[in-house]
Amino acid sequence: MSNIIFIDGSATIKWTTFSDGTETCKITPERVQGSHGYVEREVSNKIQVHIEDGTRDLIRIGLVKDALYRLGIKNVTLTLMYMPQARADRVFEKGMPLPIKVFANILNSFGFDKVYLFDPHSDVTPALINNVEVITQPRLVYNLKIDSGTKFTLCAPDLGATKKTFDTAKLLGHDKFYQAIKVRDVTTGDIVACDLVEQEVSGRVLIIDDIADGGASFKHLAKLLKERGASQVDLYVTHGIFSKGLEAMKPEIDNIFVENIVGSFINVADIWQFNE
């Protein structure tokens, strides 16, 4: 199954990979029963992408957009569940590139009429993409209905997540949230320090953030929250990579909620099993 789909299922995309690694695709309209036999449905102008391989998928998006153009499909919209290189939103060291700008420039060259982007890592990404509309984390958390009748307090895992956590708490009608602070070595990605502003916490806590890669920092924070009084610690992330798997999150994390799975390290069944 292609990781690029038409939102209304009006067509399929078949990929061909040549021996040198070059790819191409063919869009085939869905055939449905009509009054005089089978007819082809009109191909949708709305595509959605679940990122599996960021560099490859960026080129695939361009190939699909070009195929749609050659079919005469206009006003094409893209729903991008995750933006590759969104975390590389600065030049980390002299001699290094600005990856998010390179990716954004390529994406802009495809000429989408609208790009819907799920919870980007920072404000840099939407500032670089043409015709963008952000689906925000507060909106996603609210729609997920995590509460299920149980009260909880949100926790921002670092200062970069503070504004999103504040906005989410406000939307949920919460009057407070807990604040954690972590220090990351930007050259290695390693967390070198983590602490919690509050000395005492209580009840159920929900850590919310945009991305979980290995997840070690969330596990450490959950342990700290429980040491300071939390009865349960759950984790919500918009984009779940979990390159170390979910078992690495136990026993500190009790439940995991993921809006969008990135890559192939985990799947939906893994999340269900973890939360049982």
N, C-alpha and C positions, 0 to 999 in steps of 0.2 A: 504493500500500500504506500502511495506517495505521501510524503509529509507536507506537500502543498495540495490543498483541496479547494474545491469550490464550495462556498458556504451553503448553497442550496442544493448541492449534489447534482448539478445539471450536466456535468461532464466528468470524464476521467482523464488523468495525465499519465501517459506511459513513458518511461525513461529508457533510453538506450545509451549504454556506455561502451565506447570503442576501446580498442586495445591500448591506445596511448592515454587513456583516462578521460578523454574528451566526452562530454555528454550532450545529448539533444533530447527533445521530447516531442510527443504528439498528443494533441488535445482531441478527444473523441466525444462528441455530444451524446448524452444519454438518449436511448430510444424508448419511447412509450407507446402504448396502444392507443390509437386514434380511431375515429369512426370509419376510416377507410384503410386500416392496417397500421403498422408501426410508423411513427414519425420521429424525427430528431427534435429534441428540446432545444430551445435557444440557449446558447452558452452564457453562463452568468458572467457578470463583470466584477464579481466579488470573490477574491481569493484569500485564503488564510494559511499561515505558515507556522508549523511547529518545528523549531530549530533542532536539528540533530547534529549537523556539522556546519558550523558558522560560515566558513569560507566557501565550501561547496554550495550551501543553500543560498548564499547571496547571488551566486552565478545562476543557480536554478531559478530564482525569482525573476531575474532578467530574461532568461530563456522563455519562461511562461508568459511574461508580459509582452515579449516580442511576438510570440505565437498568437496571442490574443489580438494584438494590433493587426496581424496579417489575416485574421479571421474577420476583421472589421468591428471588433468589440471596442467600444469607447467608454470613457468615464470609469476606468478601472480603479477599484479600491483594494488596498492591501491591509489585512489585519495581521500584524506582526506580534506574535505572542512574546517574543524575546528578541532583543537587539544584540547581535554578536558584537563583541568588543565594547559594550556599554561600560564595562568596568575600567577599560583603558581610556579614560576620558581626560588624560593629561599626559604630558611628556615626562616620564618618570626620571630619565637621566639623559645627559647630553649624548647625542648619537643615536637616540631612539626616536621612533615615529610617534605620531598622534593617531593611533589606530581607529578610534571612533570617527574621526573626521574622514579618514580614507574610506571607511565603510559607508558613511553617510553620503559622501560624494558619489560613490558608485550607485547607491540606492536612488539618490536624487536623479541620476542620469536616466533612470528607467521611466521617469515621467508619470508616476501615479497621481491620479486626481485627488486621492485621499489616502493617508496612512494612519491606521489606528494602531497605537503602540501601548502595550500593557506595561504599566509601572516601570519606567526606565530607571536605571541606577542613579542618575542625577539629572539636573536640569540641562546639562550640556547636550545630551542626546536629542531631545526635542528641539533645542535651539538650532541644531544642524540639519534637521530633516524638513524638507518642504511639505507643506499641506498636511501637517501632522495634527492628530488629536490624541491626547493621552487618556488612557483608561487608568484612573488613579488607584493607588492602593486602598485608601479609605473606602472608595466605592466597591472594590473587590471584596474587602473584608466584610463590609456591611451586607453585601449580597450573599456571602457564604453562610450567613446565619450560624456562626460558630456557637453562639450563646446557648441555644437549646434549653433555655430556662435556668441555666446555671450562671451565677454572677462571676465575673472575672475582672482582673485588672491588667491592662496592657503594660508591656515593658519594651522600651526602646533599647536595642542592643548596643548602640553607640550614638555619638553626637550627630552623625550623618543621618540617622533615622529619626531624630527628635521631631522634626516638623511633621513628617508623615504620621508619626505616632500620635502627636498632638491633634492633628486633623482627624485621624481615625477615632480617637477617644471622644472628640467633640461630636462627630457624626453618630456615634453609638450612645451618646448621652452620658458618658463617664466623666467624672469630675477630677480624676487624677490618673497618672500613669507613673511607672517606675522608670528610672533612667540609669542605664549602664554606660560605662566609658571603656573603650578599648583602644589600644595603640597598635597600629599595624606597620610593619616594615614594608614600605611600598615596593622595594626592589625584590623582595622574596615572597610577599603576600602573607608572611607569618605574623600571628598575633604575639606581641611581646609583652603586653600587659592588659589586664581586664579587671574592672572593679565596678561596684554598684554604689550609687550615690546614697540610697537609703540604707540605713543600718538595720531596719526592721521591716519585714513585709509580711503579708498574711493572705490566706485564701488561695484561690486558683489564679495563676498568672499566665498570660498569653504573650510570648515574645513574638513580635512581628518585624519582618524585614523583607527586602526585595529579593535577595538571592541566598541560597544555601549551596555551597560547593562541597567541601569536605564535611563541614558542620561542627568542627571541634570547638569553635568559639561559642556556639549556641549550647553545646553540652556543658562547657565550663561555666557559662552564665547560669544555666539551669541548676547546676550543683550549688552555686553561690546563692541563688534565690531560695533554694530549699534549706540551706544552712541558716538563712536569716528568717525563716518562718513560713515560706510558701508550702501549702499542702499539696499542690499539683502544679506542674509547669508544662504547658503545651507550646507548640511552635507553629506559627503560620509564616510561610514564605510564598511570594508570588511566583518565583522561578526556582524550582527544585532540581538541582543537579545531583547532589548526594553521591559524589564520586567515591566515597568510602562505604557506600551502602547505608541502609537504615539501622542495622543492628549496632553500628558504632555509636548511635545516639542513646542507647539504653545504658543504665536505667534512669538517667536523669530526666530525659524528655518522656512525657507520658503519652502525648498524642501529637501527630504531625498533620498539618493541613497544607496542601499545595494547590495553587491555582493552575500552574503550568509546569509540566515535567520537561526538562531540557536534557537532551542526550539520551543515552540508553542504559545508564547505570541502574535505574530503578523503573518500576512501572506502577500503575494504579493499584494492582493487586498487592504489591509490596506494602503500600501505604495502608490498605485495608487490614492486612495481616498485622502490621505494626500496631494499629490502633485497637485491635481486638482485646 
